[in-house]
Amino acid sequence: MADLSLILSPQTPADHPAIEKLDERAFGPGRFARSAYRLREGVEPDYALSFVARVGTLLVGANRMTPIRCGDQPALLLGPLTVDPAFRSGGIGEALVMRSLEAARAAGHALVLLVGDQSYYGRMGFAPALEGKLEFIGPVDPERLLYCELVQGAFEAAQGKVRRAFRPR
Ligand SMILES: CC(C)(COP(=O)(O)OP(=O)(O)OC[C@H]1O[C@@H](n2cnc3c(N)ncnc32)[C@H](O)[C@@H]1OP(=O)(O)O)[C@@H](O)C(=O)NCCC(=O)NCCS
């Protein structure tokens, strides 16, 4: 019988078409107009920190980690995080986030930002960056701009514009 346990593995460019299908279904074409998308535009994700979830050979979830800058500090943008509707509420989303955070910490990263719901990401260590220290690239609900420190004091040190990190594709 086929082994249907969940497997998390680092993303590869070959996963891109399946991930696009998941994202299209979850967010629709409006995803390209989101402020967070602008930070990812033209920047390769850090594949070693971005994971896909598979059940058997089926890709059922994905998370991306993209290098950004917060003022002078390097940071990471988490997302989009997407899980196939048929596989939701089984902990796959949280497992993908925790694996990315663990890998980012091990690689020496200090700060992770995302745009999302505190009611979901709070349990994974994210808090709202409400203090007005960061100026996002476009309109964003301040309550949805969340951060997670991988190194204590990293958020305190971050100040200024949240910008794209330019890395050649
Ligand atoms: C958000 C998402 C990735 C969660 O994936 P998942 O594998 O179901 O996540 P988990 O199993 O870790 O957690 C599921 C729980 O979180 C809750 N949850 C999901 N999205 C939530 C949100 N935006 N706010 C609050 N709670 C949320 C679910 O209701 C569920 O609760 P339950 O366990 O009581 O049923 C998935 O619902 C999804 O792909 N949504 C569409 C895309 C999206 O909104 N992505 C996040 C923004 S980047």
The ligand as a MOL file (V3000), in Angstrom:
LIG
                    3D

  0  0  0     0  0            999 V3000
M  V30 BEGIN CTAB
M  V30 COUNTS 48 50 0 0 0
M  V30 BEGIN ATOM
M  V30 1 C -4.3710 29.4610 6.2590 0
M  V30 2 C -4.0750 28.0260 5.7940 0
M  V30 3 C -2.7050 27.9630 5.1340 0
M  V30 4 C -4.0770 27.1260 7.0430 0
M  V30 5 O -3.7040 25.8080 6.6480 0
M  V30 6 P -4.0790 24.5330 7.5710 0
M  V30 7 O -3.2010 23.4130 7.1770 0
M  V30 8 O -5.5430 24.3390 7.5700 0
M  V30 9 O -3.6080 25.1160 8.9970 0
M  V30 10 P -3.5640 24.3890 10.3930 0
M  V30 11 O -4.0980 23.0050 10.2760 0
M  V30 12 O -2.2170 24.6310 10.9330 0
M  V30 13 O -4.5830 25.2750 11.2450 0
M  V30 14 C -5.9400 25.2060 10.9500 0
M  V30 15 C -6.7400 26.0450 11.9250 0
M  V30 16 O -6.4340 27.4280 11.7230 0
M  V30 17 C -7.6480 28.1220 11.4750 0
M  V30 18 N -7.3860 29.2080 10.5210 0
M  V30 19 C -7.1090 29.1130 9.2150 0
M  V30 20 N -6.9580 30.3420 8.6730 0
M  V30 21 C -7.1750 31.2050 9.6910 0
M  V30 22 C -7.1780 32.6110 9.7580 0
M  V30 23 N -6.9310 33.3630 8.6840 0
M  V30 24 N -7.4240 33.1950 10.9680 0
M  V30 25 C -7.6860 32.4410 12.0520 0
M  V30 26 N -7.6790 31.0830 12.0560 0
M  V30 27 C -7.4340 30.4880 10.8690 0
M  V30 28 C -8.5750 27.1070 10.8640 0
M  V30 29 O -9.9170 27.4760 11.0410 0
M  V30 30 C -8.2210 25.8670 11.6290 0
M  V30 31 O -8.8960 25.8330 12.8590 0
M  V30 32 P -9.4300 24.4210 13.4300 0
M  V30 33 O -8.2090 23.6140 13.7150 0
M  V30 34 O -10.1640 24.8210 14.6560 0
M  V30 35 O -10.2610 23.8090 12.3510 0
M  V30 36 C -5.1690 27.5170 4.8250 0
M  V30 37 O -6.4460 27.7070 5.4380 0
M  V30 38 C -5.1600 28.2060 3.4680 0
M  V30 39 O -4.4630 27.7780 2.5610 0
M  V30 40 N -5.9550 29.2850 3.3490 0
M  V30 41 C -6.0200 30.0450 2.1110 0
M  V30 42 C -4.7650 30.8390 1.8930 0
M  V30 43 C -4.4700 31.7700 3.0750 0
M  V30 44 O -5.3550 32.4750 3.5620 0
M  V30 45 N -3.2090 31.7690 3.4880 0
M  V30 46 C -2.7450 32.5420 4.6240 0
M  V30 47 C -2.3850 33.9220 4.2350 0
M  V30 48 S -0.7370 34.0320 3.6030 0
M  V30 END ATOM
M  V30 BEGIN BOND
M  V30 1 1 1 2
M  V30 2 1 2 3
M  V30 3 1 2 4
M  V30 4 1 2 36
M  V30 5 1 4 5
M  V30 6 1 5 6
M  V30 7 2 6 7
M  V30 8 1 6 8
M  V30 9 1 6 9
M  V30 10 1 9 10
M  V30 11 2 10 11
M  V30 12 1 10 12
M  V30 13 1 10 13
M  V30 14 1 13 14
M  V30 15 1 14 15
M  V30 16 1 15 16
M  V30 17 1 15 30
M  V30 18 1 16 17
M  V30 19 1 17 18
M  V30 20 1 17 28
M  V30 21 1 18 19
M  V30 22 1 18 27
M  V30 23 2 19 20
M  V30 24 1 20 21
M  V30 25 1 21 22
M  V30 26 2 21 27
M  V30 27 1 22 23
M  V30 28 2 22 24
M  V30 29 1 24 25
M  V30 30 2 25 26
M  V30 31 1 26 27
M  V30 32 1 28 29
M  V30 33 1 28 30
M  V30 34 1 30 31
M  V30 35 1 31 32
M  V30 36 2 32 33
M  V30 37 1 32 34
M  V30 38 1 32 35
M  V30 39 1 36 37
M  V30 40 1 36 38
M  V30 41 2 38 39
M  V30 42 1 38 40
M  V30 43 1 40 41
M  V30 44 1 41 42
M  V30 45 1 42 43
M  V30 46 2 43 44
M  V30 47 1 43 45
M  V30 48 1 45 46
M  V30 49 1 46 47
M  V30 50 1 47 48
M  V30 END BOND
M  V30 END CTAB
M  END
